[in-house]
């Protein structure tokens, strides 16, 4: 049962965000911080204002407000060319980073306006961006944050924490999968009295990732046994449609085509064959699947809706297959009972379905289709949108960024060694001081908290 105060609350009302802060921060036991994320294709900057209670593993996150701005195409195309290696001039790269910082600063100013009279309580802004990745001749990976964090801190006056992958790379990791621990802190069952509900998250994007988020009351000394499985995503469908129908805007049509379409078993078999025999590199695999799909559409041009319906089915099966103890054969609809009763987690069976929950983080343009498809495949486990757990937050990535920043402030290691390949856990991030008053506030917050003792091998 929900109390009327929560039923009448509108997450879109800026005054409601201020009201939620009024009820929480008066006792100084809550902290206010912000997160910024830049989309993978430099399409937009998303921001989130979050209210948190507790520290370290006992951190509890509550979403307050959000804001976003599109990145102008002139800046976005330049950023993509830098990432692709087409632009290497230092002056051009610096100017693009500066232009991006101004857009990010506008998002922060919007969040500060929503913070109202509590604007001075914003501890820090945590920043995630795609960055520039490179691999040299001997396979060593290097990363450089694309954003101008120093300029951003100067414009907005708030300390900025960024460059999280760099520290993980320094201890032998890949610099990726850093969202795994924040996802666990945001979405897992962490009931302080009895934490028993296993939760599974599927993050749908160009590439999909399936996560196991174990239940924990926070008292265990080790990092929770989080698991992450990458799978094929929607990039091959979008790439195929962009090539075949460049003049059509598909952004609002996916769900309707899913409803209108029929499943094509022959197409499913062809895609499974590409997965089994195709390249390991995700970009090359998406290109091969897009070419095969385009060939099918040229033969059957009137089956666009069928391709969408079958594609969403295929992607959903691939995501679930990573969690199903079915090693010898492809996932089929006949195994739905098996899905509902048992998941594969780190080589072992998890708790039964009645104590599990399946969460889906998916772009709005695909959300109804994927929620419907996962519900059909899974049956018993409860399927819900992941954003509903964080007070209806439309995009979880800026909240992930905010959590990474808070883990830095709490001096808690944020990388998961068995996922990133790092030799050990380390505190991630780099602080760019804001104005002196904010910087002193951040230093006091870090000094007042005494982090939990660490094992000697992890501390040295």
Secondary structure, DSSP 8 states (H G I E B T S, - for coil): ---HHHHS--TT-HHHHHHHHHHHHTTS-EEEEEEEEE-TTS-EEEEEEEEEES-GGG-EEEEEEEEEEE--HHHHHHHHHHHHTS---HHHHHHHHHHHHHHHHHHHHHHHHHHGGGGGGEEEEEEE---EEEE-TT--EEEE--S-HHHHHHHH-S-EEE-HHHHHHHTT--S--THHHHHHHHHS---SS----EEEEEE-SSEEEEEEE----S--SS----EEEEEE-THHHHHHHHHH-TT---TTTHHHHHHH----HHHHHHHHHHHHHS-SSHHHHHHHHHHHHHHHHHHSTT-HHHHHHHHHHHHHHHHHHTTS---SS---GGGHHHHHH--EETTEE---GGGEEEEEE--TTTHHHHHHHHHHHHTTSEEEEGGGGGTT-S-SHHHHHHHHHHHHHTT-----HHHH--SS-----EEE--SHHHHHHHHHHHHH-------HHHH-
